[in-house]
């Protein structure tokens, strides 16, 4: 079965409650991979402090939705469990400074310039 959800940029922005530059490599002991395939691929080696982390508290549904939203906008991302905060972190390849400069006018994510009409597909 496949569940298809349409989500706008504004709605996606409400799925996470805070964002910051990626500090995974400074505090990697506090994070665990949610998806074991991501862990096996060493995907976090492709991210650095210039990238962005978004936090979703302890809500896996929001974490999955925002990961799929970013994926639909050509943003590479991974979900991590943050043991220090008991919540989820979505690490993206969005450049943190670009995100900061654009968030006041629009999210401007990926190559779609923040205007997403694509459907996010989630298999259940």
Backbone as a ProteinNet text record, in pm:
[ID]
protein_1_A
[PRIMARY]
XXXXXXXXXXXXXXXXXXXXXXXXXXXXXXXXXXXXXXXXXXXXXXXXXXXXXXXXXXXXXXXXXXXXXXXXXXXXXXXXXXXXXXXXXXXXXXXXXXXXXXXXXXXXXXXXXXXXXXXXXXXX
[TERTIARY]
84.6	0	89.5	43.9	119.8	29.8	80.7	10.8	77.6	0	54.7	7	102.1	71.6	125.2	43.6	87.5	113.2	230.5	269	333.6	300.1	356.6	482.8	556.7	676.8	642.7	536.9	498.6	464.5	389.9	354.4	479.4	569.1	692.5	772.3	772.7	846.3	792.9	668.1	609.1	634.5	695.1	720.9	842.9	931.3	1046.5	1043.5	1101.7	1090.1	1215.3	1329.1	1450.4	1549.3	1642.8	1745.5	1877	1985.5	2118.1	2217.8	2341	2445.2	2468	2520	2542.4	2660	2633.5	2739.9	2760.6	2715.3	2726	2869.5	2965.1	3102.5	3167.9	3117.1	3169.3	3108.3	2987	2916.6	2855.9	2928.7	2871.8	2825.2	2879.7	2839.4	2696.2	2639.1	2503.2	2396.6	2437.6	2342.3	2350.6	2234.8	2225.3	2149.9	2188.2	2114.6	1978.6	1877.6	1745	1738.7	1795.9	1796.2	1933.3	1937.4	2065.1	2136.8	2062.4	2126.9	2207	2155.8	2230.8	2361	2352.7	2472	2575.8	2530.3	2622.3	2688.8	2618.1	2672.6	2764	2773.5	2854.2	2811.7	2682.3	2630.5	2673.2	2691.7	2728.1	2867.1	2948.5	3079.4	3065.4	2948	2926.8	2876.4	2848.2	2799.9	2910	2908	3003.3	2933.3	3008.2	2948.4	2885.9	2909	2844.1	2700	2661	2526.8	2430.7	2305.6	2197.9	2137.2	2102.1	2028.3	1894.5	1787.9	1654.3	1611.6	1541.2	1501.9	1350.4	1302	1157.8	1108.6	1176.7	1138.3	1126.8	1039.9	1024.8	905	906.9	795.1	846.2	847.6	900.2	818.2	688.1	605.5	653.2	675.2	726.7	864.1	949.4	1083.2	1076.4	990.1	975.9	917.3	815.8	756	857.1	933.6	1027.7	1141.3	1185.4	1288.3	1238.1	1115.1	1059.2	1033.3	996.6	979.6	1111.9	1218.2	1348.3	1393	1371.8	1410	1336.5	1209.3	1131.8	1181.7	1257.2	1310.6	1459.9	1506.8	1646	1747.2	1707.2	1797.3	1832.9	1962.5	2007	1991.3	1938.8	1916.2	1917	1928.5	1928.6	1864.2	1791.2	1729.9	1821.3	1848	1925.2	1841.6	1866.7	1807.3	1905.9	1859.1	1941	1919.7	2015.8	2001.7	2007.5	2071.2	2080.1	1947.7	1870	1743.3	1621	1643.4	1534	1441.1	1499.9	1422.8	1497.1	1438.1	1494.5	1562.2	1672	1742.4	1744.7	1711.9	1721.3	1838.7	1943.7	2062	2045.2	2065.2	2047.7	2174.2	2183.4	2296.3	2265	2160.7	2136.6	2254.8	2305.9	2413.2	2351.1	2399.3	2340.9	2330.4	2436.1	2431.4	2329.8	2317.7	2214.7	2075.7	2056.3	1927.7	1892.4	1989.2	1965.5	1929.2	1999.2	1975.3	1840.4	1788.1	1664.8	1541	1557.8	1440.8	1343.5	1388.8	1298.6	1204.5	1247.1	1162.3	1090.5	1158.6	1098.4	1199.3	1155.9	1249.5	1350.8	1314.7	1406.4	1490.8	1426.8	1495.6	1519	1637.2	1667.7	1661.3	1646.4	1648	1512.3	1410.1	1276.5	1255	1358.1	1352.2	1241.3	1215.7	1120.3	975.3	948.4	810.3	781.5	729	712.4	566.8	539.5	407.4	411.2	528.5	543.1	473.8	429.8	370.9	481.5	472.3	563.7	499.7	570	514.9	577	491.1	535.8	470.8	552.3	499.2	471.4	351.7	319.1	275.6
-116.7	0	123.4	224.1	348.6	463.7	545.8	663.8	783.9	867.9	985.1	1109.6	1193.4	1315.9	1434.3	1534.5	1659	1759.4	1821.1	1913.2	2037.7	2152.2	2277.6	2313	2410.7	2457.8	2506.4	2583.9	2636.3	2523.3	2424.6	2311	2233.4	2213	2139.7	2210.3	2342.1	2418.1	2400.5	2354.5	2332.1	2191	2106.2	1969.6	1958.8	2057.7	2058	2185.8	2180	2293.6	2378.6	2328.9	2410	2358.2	2444.3	2410.3	2474	2413.9	2467.6	2410.5	2458.6	2400.2	2256.9	2173.8	2033.1	2020.2	1969.7	1948.6	1800	1716.3	1571.5	1528.1	1575.5	1527.4	1573.2	1680.8	1723.2	1642.8	1585.4	1514.4	1383.7	1311	1191.9	1085.9	1085.9	985.8	1006.9	1122.8	1149.1	1105.9	1065.8	1031.8	884.3	828.4	693.8	700.8	617.2	606.8	543.7	592.2	531	417.7	439.9	342.8	275.9	146.7	74.1	78.7	90.8	103.4	233.1	341.2	466.6	448	374.1	349.4	269.8	166.6	82.8	162	259.6	336.9	450.6	472.2	583.3	717.4	736.1	857.2	983.9	976.1	1096.5	1148.3	1064.1	1110.3	1213.7	1222.7	1318.4	1453.8	1464.6	1590.4	1653.6	1787.3	1856.6	1973.6	2055.9	2163.4	2273.5	2273.7	2373.7	2335	2211.7	2163.2	2191.8	2147.5	2186.5	2065.5	2085.4	1986	2047.4	1968.7	2008.7	1909.3	1957.6	1872.9	1863.1	1739.6	1710.2	1657.5	1680.7	1623.1	1471.4	1410.3	1265.6	1226.5	1266.1	1242.3	1181.6	1049.8	980.9	1010.9	1034.4	1066.4	1196.9	1299.4	1425.2	1405	1326.4	1302	1235.2	1136.8	1067.8	1161.8	1238.6	1332.5	1436.3	1493.5	1596.8	1536	1415.9	1349.6	1328.2	1280.2	1257.6	1389.2	1492	1624.3	1673.1	1666.6	1710.9	1626.2	1495.8	1407.3	1446.4	1485.4	1526.8	1658.8	1734.7	1862.8	1853.6	1730.5	1704.5	1740.7	1730.4	1754.1	1618	1589.4	1464.5	1477.4	1372.1	1380.8	1243.6	1245.9	1123.7	1156.1	1058.1	1074.2	1009.6	1084.6	1034.3	1046.3	958.4	969.8	1046.3	1153.6	1237.4	1191	1114.9	1058.3	1165.2	1277.4	1384.1	1456.6	1465.8	1539.4	1448.2	1316.4	1220.3	1265	1290.5	1332.2	1300.5	1336.7	1306.8	1429.3	1403.6	1506.5	1463.9	1556.2	1531.2	1613.7	1546	1613.6	1624.2	1745.3	1767.7	1827.8	1818.8	1883.2	2028	2085	2228.4	2301.4	2401.9	2481.5	2572.5	2563.2	2634.5	2783.8	2847.6	2992.5	3028.8	2946.3	2970.4	2957.5	2856.7	2836.8	2959	3008.9	3126.6	3248.9	3269.1	3385.9	3380.8	3261.4	3247.9	3221.2	3179.6	3136	3248.9	3372.7	3483.3	3513.6	3481.3	3509.7	3385.3	3271.1	3141.6	3035	2910.8	2804.3	2778.5	2799.8	2782.6	2657.1	2544.2	2417.4	2350.1	2293.3	2213.3	2292.9	2221.9	2285.8	2340.6	2318.5	2368.8	2507.9	2567.2	2700.8	2715.9	2608.5	2617.9	2608.2	2586.8	2578.8	2434.1	2360.2	2217	2184.4	2129.2	2077.6	1926	1869.2	1725.7	1657.1	1535	1456.1	1379.8	1371.7	1290.3	1152.6	1048.7	914	838.1	785	707.1	569.9	465.9	329.7	282	226.1	168.5	24.1
0	0	0	-66.8	-72.6	-28.8	59.8	106.5	42.1	-25.8	-93.3	-20	17.4	89.8	11.8	-6.7	-69.7	42.4	38.2	144.7	83.6	138.4	88.4	167.1	118.4	188.2	328.5	340.8	471.8	568.5	520.3	605.3	646.1	553.8	584.2	693	690.6	790.9	931.4	944.7	1076.8	1129.1	1048.1	1091.1	1181.6	1176.1	1266.3	1347.5	1467.6	1557.7	1568.6	1522.4	1524.7	1421.5	1386.5	1288	1330.6	1288.5	1316.9	1216.3	1222.8	1138	1185.8	1101.7	1134.9	1231.7	1350.9	1449.4	1478.8	1388.7	1407.6	1437.5	1360.9	1376	1506.1	1566.3	1696.8	1810.9	1789.5	1896.5	1845.4	1764.4	1701	1800.4	1921.4	2020.8	2069.1	2045.8	2093.7	1992.6	1872.1	1766.4	1727.7	1691.3	1635.9	1504.3	1411	1285.5	1310.6	1244	1248.4	1146.6	1029.7	920.9	915.1	936.7	939	804.2	693.2	562	552.7	614.2	617.6	695.1	804.2	885.8	807.1	737	658.3	546.5	491.5	379.2	425.1	557.8	611.2	552.5	536.1	472.8	546.6	677.5	751.9	714.2	652.5	604.6	494.4	432.3	323.1	372.2	501.7	559.9	643.3	652.3	738.6	806.2	877.8	957	872.2	742.4	656.9	624	655.4	625.3	740.3	727.2	818.2	888.8	1016.7	1094	1134.8	1122	1166.1	1273.7	1376.7	1489.1	1499.6	1527.7	1529.8	1662.8	1771.1	1899.2	1884.5	1960.3	1959.3	1872.1	1745.5	1656.4	1525.7	1518.9	1401.2	1276.3	1291.3	1173.8	1110.9	1192.9	1139.3	1076.7	1142	1088.7	951.3	937.2	808.4	703.5	740.8	645.3	598.1	690.5	649.4	567.8	600.8	519.3	377.1	363.8	230.6	158.2	230.9	170.8	112	192.8	142.6	24.3	31.7	-78.8	-207.8	-195.7	-312.8	-370.7	-291.6	-338.8	-370.4	-392.1	-431.2	-323.5	-198.2	-86.2	-26.8	-16.3	44.7	196.1	259.6	403.7	468.6	600.5	680.8	814.9	870.6	1003.3	1107.5	1213.4	1326.5	1453.6	1550.4	1682.1	1769.2	1832.3	1919	2063.4	2115.7	2250.1	2359	2331.6	2431.6	2449.2	2342.3	2345.5	2336.5	2322.1	2302.7	2190.7	2075.1	1958.8	1830.8	1720.6	1589.8	1529.8	1460.7	1385.2	1239.9	1150.6	1007.4	958.1	913.4	861.2	710.6	657.6	514.2	453.8	322.2	255	216.5	276.9	260.8	324.7	260.2	319.6	424.4	547.7	661.1	635.7	587.9	564.4	456.6	354.4	251.4	311	395.4	462.1	546.6	622.5	705.8	622.9	512.9	428.2	357.8	334.2	256.5	341	465.6	543.3	572.9	573	601.5	484.5	362.5	246.8	195.6	197.6	164.2	199.3	198.7	235.3	125.6	0	-112.8	-101.1	-101.3	-82.7	-217.2	-232.9	-350.6	-479.2	-588.4	-719.1	-758.9	-677.4	-708.1	-650.5	-594.3	-536	-432.6	-359.9	-250.4	-292.2	-418.4	-465.1	-503.5	-409.2	-428.4	-452.5	-568.9	-598.3	-609.3	-584.2	-594.7	-478.2	-501.1	-395.6	-324.9	-196.4	-119.1	-107	-147.1	-142.5	-27.7	55.3	169.6	161.4	157.4	154.6	294.9	313.2	444	426
[MASK]
++++++++++++++++++++++++++++++++++++++++++++++++++++++++++++++++++++++++++++++++++++++++++++++++++++++++++++++++++++++++++++

